[in-house]
Amino acid sequence: MAAQPAERSFDVIVVGAGIMGSCAAHAAASRGARVLLLEQFDLLHQRGSSHGESRTIRATYPQPHYPPMVHLSRRLWDDAQRDSGYAVLTPTPHLDLGPRDDPAFVASVANGGATVLAPAAADAPRPAWAEAFRVPDGWAAASSELGGVMKATKAVAMFQALAAKLGAVVRDRAEVVDVARQGEGPTTIVVKTATGEEFHGAKCIITVGAWTSKLVKSVTGADLPVQPLHTLICYWKVKPGHERELTTEAGFPTFASYGVPYIYSTPSMEYPGLIKIAMHGGPPCDPDGRDWAIGPGEDGLVEPVARWIDEVMPGHVETAGGPVVRQACMYSMTPDEDFVIDFLGGEEFGRDVVVGAGFSGHGFKMGPAVGRILAEMALDGESRTAAEAGVELRHFGIRRFDGNPTGNARSY
C-alpha cells in the first residue's frame, strides 16, 4: 500500500507518478520540499507510457536542443543509481542507420557526435556487431558511445523509493479531477480527487502523460495538443546460433533506423533469444477507452518492422510467424514531437503550476533531467540546472502552438 498522507498541505503536489512525475517528486524532495506524489491508478501500472521492460538512451537527435538534455540526464541516472544502490541502466554503444542523404539522419549524426562506420567491403576496422546489419545501398551507419538500455518499470520504482526515502508522500488510486486556486496564503493551489479529497499546495506539477489534454481542458478550458497514440512493442526471435551475438553482454548496440518507417531497438536482454525491434508511432487512441486486443488489426505496426528486418538483419532475426511477444503501450504525441515543459500560466495559476507533457515516445531517457527542471521551475520560478547544462527551454513552451498548430515542426 502507498503511504497515507498525515497532512493535507505540501510545498509541491505532483500529479502523475510515471517516470516524469516520479523524477520530479524526487528532485523536489531532494531540495527539502514537502512533496505529495499522486497517481490515479496503482503504482507501477501498465496503463500509461512508463511501464515495461526497457527503454533506450542516445544523444543522436536531429534537433540540437536534445543532446544537452540527454547528457544532463545521463549524469542524473548515475547519481540515482548510486543513491539507490542498484542499477537500472545498462550501457551499450548506439547505432544509427539511414539514407546517407536523409537530413534527419545527417543532423542526428552531427549533433550526437557519432562516427560513420566504414562500409563492410572497406579495409577498415569495424566492430564485430556491425556484421549483423546489411546496410542497404545508399545508406550509412554511425556509432556513438552514449547508448544504453533502461529497465523502465524498475527505474520508475527507483525514483519513487528515493523520493519516499527523502520524505515524499506517495499515494496511488488518487485520480485528480481538478486543480484550482483558492483563498490566500502559502498553499493556495487546491488539488481535488475523484473521491472528494482535497490537498493544498504552494506549487503543483502536472505530469499525467496521455491524460494531459483532458486534465488541462477541464482545469483551464484550453486545448493543449497532446494526442495519445496506441503503439506496439515487438520482440522477435533471434535466429539459432546468433543468440549470444545480439546481447548486451556481447556489446551489441541499441539502434535506430531513419526514414519511413522509423525503427528502434534494444539488444537481446529482457527475453533470452528474443530482440526488441519496433516501429515509432501508431494510431490515435483514447487513454480511457483503449482496445487492448493485440491481433491482426495491428499489422500496420508489425508488417513494416518485418520488412525492415528482412532487408537489414535477414541473417540474424526471424520474421516468419511475426513477433513472439507483443506489448501494447501509449505515446503522448505533440504535433512537432517536442516536449511541453512550461508554466500553465494565466491569471489563475501564473508560475505556480507547471506542466510536463508530450514526451512523444522519446522522453523516458530524459526523465531525470525533466524532473529536475520541473521541480526547479515549480520551486524557483526558473531552472538553473537547465541554463547551466545548455538546455534551451524555449523550445518546449505551451504558447508555441498559439496560431501555429504545428509548433516547432521542421524539415531537415
C-alpha positions as a printed Julia matrix, in Angstrom:
412×3 Matrix{Float64}:
   0.0     0.0     0.0
   1.13    3.53   -0.71
   1.71    5.78    2.26
  -1.27    7.76    3.51
  -0.68   11.5     3.93
  -0.64   12.6     7.54
  -1.37   16.17    6.45
  -3.1    17.9     3.58
  -0.69   20.78    2.92
   2.52   20.48    0.9
   5.14   22.62   -0.77
   4.73   20.74   -4.05
   1.97   18.41   -5.25
   2.97   16.25   -8.22
   0.06   14.82  -10.2
   1.01   11.67  -12.11
   3.57    9.09  -10.99
   5.09    7.92  -14.25
   8.77    8.48  -14.92
   8.47   12.28  -15.19
   6.33   12.74  -12.08
   8.43   10.32  -10.04
  11.63   12.1   -11.06
  10.06   15.49  -10.3
   8.93   14.31   -6.85
  12.43   13.02   -6.13
  14.06   16.24   -7.31
  11.74   18.41   -5.22
  12.15   16.21   -2.13
  15.93   16.36   -2.53
  15.59   20.12   -2.08
  13.9    19.59    1.28
  10.41   20.38   -0.02
   7.33   18.68    1.44
   6.14   16.66   -1.54
   2.96   14.74   -2.34
   3.03   12.42   -5.38
  -0.43   11.34   -6.6
  -1.16    8.51   -9.05
  -4.64    7.82  -10.42
  -4.05    4.06  -10.8
  -1.95    1.57   -8.86
   1.71    2.42   -8.64
   3.76    0.93  -11.5
   0.63    0.18  -13.51
   0.69   -0.73  -17.21
  -1.96    1.68  -18.48
   0.29    4.57  -19.45
   3.71    5.16  -21.01
   6.25    4.46  -18.25
   5.93    0.72  -17.76
   7.64   -2.2   -19.43
  10.96   -3.92  -19.7
  13.16   -1.43  -21.49
  13.83    1.99  -22.97
  16.88    3.27  -24.81
  19.16    6.21  -24.21
  21.01    8.02  -27.0
  22.27   11.52  -27.75
  21.85   11.4   -31.53
  18.95   13.73  -32.3
  18.25   15.86  -35.36
  17.12   18.65  -33.02
  20.17   20.27  -31.39
  18.26   21.09  -28.19
  18.03   17.44  -27.08
  21.68   16.25  -26.77
  22.42   18.64  -23.86
  19.35   17.32  -22.04
  20.42   13.71  -22.67
  23.92   14.37  -21.31
  22.45   16.03  -18.21
  20.06   13.14  -17.74
  22.84   10.56  -18.13
  24.66   12.11  -15.18
  21.47   12.15  -13.12
  20.78    8.48  -13.92
  24.21    7.69  -12.47
  23.5     9.76   -9.36
  20.18    7.99   -8.75
  21.69    4.55   -9.22
  24.44    5.45   -6.77
  21.91    6.64   -4.19
  19.66    3.61   -4.62
  22.47    1.08   -4.57
  21.39   -0.79   -7.71
  21.44   -0.35  -11.47
  18.58    0.3   -13.86
  20.7     1.33  -16.86
  22.98   -0.99  -18.82
  25.4     0.99  -21.01
  25.81   -0.07  -24.64
  27.03    1.53  -27.85
  24.37    3.13  -30.04
  24.0     2.74  -33.81
  22.11    4.99  -36.23
  21.31    3.83  -39.74
  19.63    5.67  -42.59
  19.83    7.0   -46.12
  23.11    8.87  -46.25
  21.36   11.96  -47.65
  18.44   11.88  -45.19
  18.55   15.3   -43.47
  17.36   13.96  -40.08
  19.96   11.18  -40.14
  22.75   13.59  -41.11
  21.75   16.06  -38.39
  21.49   13.32  -35.75
  24.97   12.04  -36.5
  26.4    15.56  -36.32
  24.54   16.65  -33.18
  25.29   13.42  -31.33
  28.96   13.25  -32.25
  28.57    9.84  -33.9
  31.24    8.21  -36.06
  30.32    6.93  -39.51
  31.34    3.29  -39.9
  33.37    2.16  -42.87
  31.4     0.07  -45.4
  31.57   -3.7   -44.97
  33.69   -4.02  -48.1
  36.25   -1.48  -46.94
  39.57   -2.47  -45.45
  38.98   -0.62  -42.18
  38.28   -1.65  -38.6
  34.64   -2.27  -37.73
  33.03   -3.51  -34.5
  32.12   -7.2   -34.59
  28.43   -6.46  -34.11
  28.34   -4.46  -37.34
  28.22   -7.74  -39.27
  24.65   -8.29  -38.04
  23.48   -5.47  -40.33
  23.2    -5.5   -44.1
  23.27   -1.76  -44.75
  21.2    -1.02  -47.89
  22.74    0.71  -50.9
  22.8     4.44  -50.41
  22.64    4.11  -46.62
  25.21    4.78  -43.94
  25.71    3.62  -40.35
  27.18    5.66  -37.5
  28.06    4.57  -33.97
  28.28    6.53  -30.74
  29.37    5.65  -27.23
  26.39    7.09  -25.38
  23.8     4.35  -25.6
  22.12    2.02  -23.19
  19.1     0.08  -22.04
  16.99    1.24  -19.08
  14.7    -1.1   -17.17
  11.59    1.06  -17.34
   9.32   -0.1   -14.5
  12.33   -0.71  -12.26
  13.52    2.84  -12.95
  10.17    4.39  -12.01
  10.14    2.35   -8.81
  13.68    3.53   -8.04
  12.76    7.22   -8.22
   9.61    6.68   -6.18
  11.62    4.87   -3.5
  14.26    7.61   -3.45
  11.57   10.28   -3.16
   9.87    8.43   -0.3
  13.21    8.0     1.45
  13.58   11.79    1.37
  10.16   12.25    2.95
   7.83   12.49   -0.05
   4.33   11.09    0.43
   3.41    8.71   -2.38
  -0.28    7.99   -2.86
  -1.89    5.81   -5.53
  -5.52    5.24   -6.55
  -6.0     9.0    -6.26
  -7.4    10.3    -9.55
  -7.1    14.08   -9.74
 -10.16   15.75  -11.26
  -9.44   19.42  -10.56
  -6.63   21.84   -9.84
  -7.63   25.34   -8.73
  -6.53   28.33   -6.7
  -8.48   29.11   -3.56
  -8.1    31.69   -0.83
  -4.92   33.38    0.3
  -1.74   32.21    1.97
   1.22   29.99    1.11
  -0.77   26.93   -0.05
  -3.49   28.21   -2.32
  -3.31   25.55   -5.03
  -6.05   23.02   -4.27
  -5.92   19.58   -5.87
  -9.13   17.56   -5.74
  -9.52   13.83   -6.34
 -12.42   11.8    -7.68
 -13.21   10.59   -4.15
 -13.63   14.14   -2.84
 -10.28   14.5    -1.09
  -8.55   17.87   -1.21
  -4.85   18.61   -0.91
  -3.33   22.07   -0.65
   0.0    23.03   -2.14
   2.14   26.08   -2.72
   3.06   24.65   -6.13
   1.77   21.92   -8.43
   3.44   19.86  -11.17
   1.2    18.11  -13.69
   2.74   15.03  -15.35
  -0.21   12.86  -16.36
   1.01   11.69  -19.76
  -1.78   10.65  -22.12
  -4.35   12.26  -19.81
  -2.77   15.73  -20.06
  -5.15   17.23  -22.61
  -8.2    16.02  -20.68
  -6.99   17.41  -17.35
  -5.77   20.73  -18.75
  -9.04   21.17  -20.64
 -11.1    20.54  -17.52
  -8.93   22.86  -15.4
  -8.4    25.79  -17.76
 -10.67   25.21  -20.75
  -7.6    25.4   -23.0
  -6.79   22.88  -25.71
  -3.26   21.54  -25.32
  -2.4    19.47  -28.41
  -1.07   16.32  -26.77
  -2.51   13.35  -28.68
  -2.37    9.85  -27.16
  -1.27    7.19  -29.65
  -1.52    3.43  -29.4
   1.79    1.77  -30.16
   3.15   -1.76  -30.07
   6.37   -3.17  -28.66
   7.52   -6.23  -30.62
  10.03   -8.91  -29.66
  11.34  -11.13  -32.46
  13.13  -14.47  -32.38
  16.88  -14.39  -32.91
  17.96  -16.99  -35.45
  19.7   -20.06  -33.95
  23.41  -19.6   -33.47
  23.21  -15.82  -33.13
  21.61  -15.55  -29.71
  24.82  -14.52  -27.96
  25.87  -12.03  -30.65
  22.85   -9.76  -30.12
  23.11   -9.4   -26.33
  24.32   -6.56  -24.16
  26.99   -8.91  -22.8
  28.42   -9.17  -26.31
  28.37   -5.39  -26.69
  25.51   -5.28  -29.18
  24.15   -1.72  -29.55
  20.82   -0.06  -29.21
  19.94    1.21  -32.66
  17.64    3.48  -34.65
  16.84    3.43  -38.35
  15.8     6.67  -40.05
  13.38    7.07  -42.91
   9.93    5.54  -43.21
   9.25    3.7   -41.02
  11.39    4.89  -38.14
  12.62    1.72  -36.4
  14.24    1.4   -32.98
  15.68   -1.49  -31.0
  17.34   -2.68  -27.83
  19.75   -5.63  -27.69
  18.55   -9.07  -26.67
  18.25   -8.67  -22.92
  14.76   -8.91  -21.43
  13.78  -12.25  -23.01
  16.62  -14.66  -23.84
  16.68  -15.44  -27.53
  14.41  -12.52  -28.43
  15.26   -8.99  -29.55
  13.06   -5.91  -29.31
  12.61   -4.2   -32.69
   9.63   -1.88  -33.04
   8.18    0.96  -35.07
   7.87    4.51  -33.8
   4.3     5.82  -33.75
   0.81    4.42  -34.04
  -2.86    5.38  -34.4
  -4.66    7.89  -32.14
  -6.42    6.45  -29.1
  -8.42    7.43  -26.04
  -6.48    6.51  -22.89
  -9.76    5.79  -21.1
 -11.24    3.71  -23.92
  -8.42    1.69  -25.43
  -8.87   -1.54  -27.36
  -6.43   -3.82  -25.61
  -6.74   -6.55  -28.24
  -3.46   -7.47  -29.87
  -4.02   -9.16  -33.17
  -4.44   -8.74  -36.94
  -5.67   -5.17  -36.57
  -2.17   -4.12  -35.53
  -0.44   -5.37  -38.68
   0.29   -1.74  -39.52
   2.69   -1.7   -36.57
   4.17   -5.13  -37.35
   4.48   -5.67  -41.1
   6.72   -2.61  -41.72
   9.06   -3.86  -38.99
   9.16   -7.35  -40.52
  10.02   -5.9   -43.93
  12.78   -3.8   -42.38
  14.24   -6.82  -40.61
  14.15   -8.88  -43.81
  16.09   -6.14  -45.59
  18.6    -5.09  -42.93
  19.03   -8.05  -40.5
  17.93  -11.13  -42.5
  20.69  -13.41  -41.26
  20.12  -12.74  -37.58
  16.42  -12.19  -36.85
  13.46  -14.4   -37.81
  10.25  -12.79  -39.09
   8.25  -15.86  -40.1
   5.2   -16.06  -37.86
   5.6   -12.47  -36.69
   6.88  -11.22  -33.34
   6.93  -13.7   -30.47
   5.84  -11.09  -27.9
   3.61   -8.05  -28.49
   3.05   -5.45  -25.79
   0.66   -2.5   -26.02
   1.86    0.94  -24.94
   0.99    4.61  -25.48
   2.71    7.71  -26.73
   1.64   11.25  -25.85
   2.43   13.0   -29.1
   2.67   16.72  -29.78
   2.35   17.91  -33.4
   6.08   18.63  -33.57
   7.16   15.74  -31.28
   8.85   18.23  -28.95
   8.09   18.21  -25.23
   5.87   20.57  -23.27
   7.72   21.94  -20.23
   6.12   25.18  -19.15
   4.03   27.06  -16.62
   0.31   26.55  -17.02
   0.05   30.33  -16.76
  -2.98   32.58  -16.9
  -4.26   34.86  -14.2
  -5.29   31.96  -12.01
  -2.07   29.93  -11.93
   0.75   32.19  -13.07
   4.02   30.41  -12.27
   2.62   28.18   -9.53
   1.52   25.26  -11.75
   3.99   23.59  -14.12
   3.16   21.1   -16.88
   5.41   18.39  -18.27
   3.82   16.54  -21.17
   4.02   15.37  -24.78
   7.13   13.26  -24.44
   6.2    11.65  -27.74
   7.81    8.26  -27.4
  11.34    9.54  -26.83
  11.26   11.23  -23.44
  11.86    8.41  -20.96
  15.65    8.66  -21.29
  15.45   12.3   -20.21
  13.21   11.68  -17.21
  15.73   12.66  -14.52
  16.6    15.9   -16.34
  12.95   16.76  -16.98
  12.09   16.01  -13.35
  14.88   18.26  -12.07
  13.81   21.06  -14.42
  10.13   20.79  -13.47
  10.97   20.81   -9.76
  13.18   23.89  -10.11
  10.57   25.71  -12.17
   7.96   24.99   -9.51
  10.14   25.9    -6.54
  12.2    28.75   -8.01
  10.22   30.01  -10.99
  13.09   29.06  -13.29
  15.53   26.19  -13.86
  19.15   26.97  -13.08
  20.15   23.42  -13.96
  18.72   23.78  -17.47
  20.61   27.02  -18.02
  23.88   25.57  -16.73
  23.51   22.45  -18.9
  22.7    24.44  -22.03
  19.14   23.12  -22.24
  17.03   25.71  -24.05
  13.52   25.53  -22.58
  12.11   27.99  -25.13
  11.57   25.05  -27.47
   9.12   23.47  -25.03
   6.72   26.35  -24.34
   2.95   25.88  -24.48
   2.47   29.14  -26.36
   4.31   27.84  -29.41
   1.02   26.35  -30.59
  -0.87   29.67  -30.44
  -1.85   30.39  -34.03
   0.62   27.74  -35.17
  -0.79   24.23  -34.72
   2.41   22.55  -35.92
   4.59   24.22  -33.28
   8.3    23.62  -33.92
   7.72   21.2   -36.82
  10.5    21.47  -39.37
  12.08   19.64  -42.26
  15.78   18.83  -42.09
